[in-house]
């Protein structure tokens, strides 16, 4: 009995399992079919929307055609009018025929009018379309012309670009050639400058050596000769011993000045000079009158009793240059008359009376002045003292023990200028004289002459 119950339970459970599996399978298939139906419904909805959109577009096109043909509404007015007439007379058989005829006539007339209006509209539309087509053709022709012009412009531009490129290549080749030539010239110039610098350096050293040798020789010459004379300035032509006068062969054309003094030497003297040839000196004369171009009268200042001045004697002056003014340079303190204070103005008077040209002067305030009083710099000295300058006259150096610091600075500056002037004089063969020697040459006499111990005094 128990065995039968167990079998029933097993069968019931099996049946339940089978039913559950069947229900699950059925549910799965119904769910899948439901999804498929939903997809189909969505596709149908989308197709319906597309169809409605196409119908709407067609309706818009129909409305456009109706407006174009003169029937913009949804109904035909002529047809509606005919229907109204037929309906009006439809209940009266006697008038049905006439009503139908009237309706047809009215319909035909309306159709003709509508057709005429539509024809006019079609003609206007055709004209407008033709006008638009003409404008389109004109525009297209203009576009074609513009395209052709553009193509031609592009062709011209390409041609010019090719020409420009060729020209540019040619110019670049020329530039490269010029650069090569320039580099060659620069190399040659560099080599030339290098060789020139070496040669210039050699020449400068040789010039410096020769100049130094010349300076040494000039110094030796000054030691041996002093301010001696290389040739006579003139000769005595006639003597009047009773009147104490004589005549010489110099005059106005020789730049001779009144008051100029000459030393007189005998005809037979081989070498003459105021210091080294004192025995050959016969006396001194002073010009008192300029008579002709080459004739002047002179006063005999003194003469040796045993050697009276005679015709054909030579005359010499350190302060006279035939046909030109004597050029001198002056530096230092000028005090020579025995009285305190500067005698610079007296010195200028003496120089002026003798026709002397002072080319450079350093005054008592250490200012460097030119012949016209123009102020110069220290660098100008070397250009003002030249071979044409005869003497450099050196005055006193000033009292360096003074308590006046300003004057001491001035004296120091004067000393600097003096050194530069002596250097320029040595380089140009200019005689360096003390103030007393120059005044002696000029024939100046006073109770006391102030000598510059620091300067050379060739006499």
Secondary structure as GFF3:
##gff-version 3
##sequence-region A 1 459
A	DSSP	alpha_helix	2	69	.	.	.	ID=ss1
A	DSSP	alpha_helix	77	89	.	.	.	ID=ss2
A	DSSP	three_ten_helix	93	95	.	.	.	ID=ss3
A	DSSP	alpha_helix	96	225	.	.	.	ID=ss4
A	DSSP	beta_strand	234	240	.	.	.	ID=ss5
A	DSSP	beta_strand	245	248	.	.	.	ID=ss6
A	DSSP	three_ten_helix	252	254	.	.	.	ID=ss7
A	DSSP	beta_strand	261	265	.	.	.	ID=ss8
A	DSSP	three_ten_helix	278	280	.	.	.	ID=ss9
A	DSSP	beta_strand	281	292	.	.	.	ID=ss10
A	DSSP	beta_strand	295	303	.	.	.	ID=ss11
A	DSSP	beta_strand	314	316	.	.	.	ID=ss12
A	DSSP	beta_strand	326	331	.	.	.	ID=ss13
A	DSSP	alpha_helix	344	353	.	.	.	ID=ss14
A	DSSP	beta_strand	356	362	.	.	.	ID=ss15
A	DSSP	beta_strand	368	370	.	.	.	ID=ss16
A	DSSP	beta_strand	375	376	.	.	.	ID=ss17
A	DSSP	three_ten_helix	378	380	.	.	.	ID=ss18
A	DSSP	alpha_helix	381	384	.	.	.	ID=ss19
A	DSSP	beta_strand	391	394	.	.	.	ID=ss20
A	DSSP	alpha_helix	405	428	.	.	.	ID=ss21
A	DSSP	beta_strand	431	434	.	.	.	ID=ss22
A	DSSP	alpha_helix	435	441	.	.	.	ID=ss23
###
